[in-house]
């Protein structure tokens, strides 16, 4: 029988996604106000891998990846997903737009071995956590590099994303060592 231990704290990450740089900045500000200062912020990436979001979010979508200084316990992920959903709804109410979903916030966490994203959509490879939230292991770290899963979203397969998550992994390891 294995010994049950508390999981170490994980690195909080989030993707902010919109056609509006104002919406992206608003999402970033909400996260910093609630989760603490940023440790890392990517450049704005053009999102052209799929048209899946266009009907709800419009065209010319951009995504920015964030990592936060304050770590958290992984069992807090459902609460964070519910919180980001509330922020999305608040932004849509406060900033009327010609699209139904002007802001998309995807929280998750990173460890040395994996990138986990929270979602409300159930699929065969997702694990139910609580409160209508599932976890997906989107990337895993193996033999010195981030690797894709069969289900990894096309944008998360990009080398630029892997480079950001390599920086985040280094930051996480430095924090663990101190």
N, C-alpha and C positions, 0 to 999 in steps of 0.2 A: 504494500500500500504506500502510495506517495504521501509526502507531507504537504499539507495545504498551507500555503503562504500568501501573504498579501502581495498583490502585484505592485511593482514599482510604478511611480508616476510616469506618465507618457508626455510626449511633446504635442501640444495642441497645434493643429493645422486647420486651415480653412481655405477654400477656393471661393473667390468673389467673382461673379459672372454677370455681365450686362452689356447692353449696347450703349449705355450712358456712363461716361466717366464720373459724373456726379453721383450716380447710384453706387458705383464701385467705391468711391470715397466715403459715402454715407455708411455703407456696409462695414468698411474698414474701421471707421470711427466708432460704430456700435460695438464691434468686437473689442477694440482697444479699451473702450470705456468699461466693458464688462469682464473682459478676460485678461486685461493688463497689456503692457507694452509689447510691441513687436520685437522679435529677435531677427526675423528675416522677412523680406518682401521681394517677390519676383518683379520683373518687368511686366508690362501688360502684354499678354499673348493674344494674338488673333485666333478666334475660334471658328475654324472652317471645316472641321472634320465631318460634321453631320448637319443636316437641316432639321433635326428632331425638335429643336427648341424654337425655331423661327416663328411658328404660329402663335406661341404664347409670349415670346420675348423680342421678336423682331429680327432684323438683319444686322450685320456688322457687329457681331458679338465679340466681346473681349473678356479674358479671364486673367485674374491675378491670384497668385498663390501666396499664402501667409503662414508664418510660424511664429509662435508666441513665446515670450520668456517664461511665463508661469506654466508649469506642468500641472497635470491633473490625473486623477485615478480613472482608468478606462471605464469603470462602471458609471461614470458621469456622462458618457456620450449620449444616451437618450435625452437627458435633460438639455444638453447643448443643441441637439438637433431640434427639439421643440422650441428652444429659445431662438434659433436662427430662423425657423419657420415663422415665428411671431414677428421678428424683425422684417422679414420679407413682406408680410401682410401690412405692417405699419408703414413701410416705405410706399407700398402701392396705394394706401389710403392717403398718406400725406403728400404724395407727388403724383397726382393723376396723370395718366399717360395714354397713348394710343395702343399700348400693349397690355395684356392682362397680367403679365408677370415681368415687371421691369427690373427685378433683382433676384438673383439666385445665389444662395449661400450654402455651401457644402462643408460642414464641419467634419473633422476626423482627428486621427492621431497617428503619430509615428513612433516606432521603436527602432532598435538596431536592426530588427529582422523584417519589419513590415510596415506598410501604409494601410491604415484602416479608414474607410469612409462610412459615414452614417447615411442611411436612406430610409424612406418610408415605403419603398417598393419591395415586395417579397419576390425572390427568385430562388431557384434550386441551390445556388451557391452562397446564399446569404443566411446569416444566423440571426434569429430573433433575439433582441436584447430585452426591451421593455417598452411600454407606452407607445406601441405602434412603430417602433424604430428597429431597424435591422442593421447589421454590420457586414461590410464587405472588405475582404482583403484584396485590395486593388493592385498593389505591387508587393513584391518581396525582394529582400536583399540576399544575393547568393553569389559566392565567388567574386566578391569585390564590386558588384554592380547591381543596380535595380533591375528586376526582371518583371515582365508582364505575365498576367494570367490569361487564360482563354477569354475571359470576360472583361479584361481591362479596357476601359473607355479609350477610344482612339486618341484623344488629346493626351491622356496620361501615358501613352506609349511614346510620346515625342522625347527626343534626347534633351530638349530644353527643360522639360518637366523633371526628368531623371536628374539633371544637373542641380536643379533647385532642391530636390529631395536628398541628394548627396550632401549638399551644404547643410540642410536641416539635420541629417543624420550625424554629421560631424559635430554640429552644435549640441545635439542631444547627448552624444558621447562625452563631450567636454563637460557638460552639466552633470552627468552621472559620475564623472571622475572627481569632481570638486566637492 
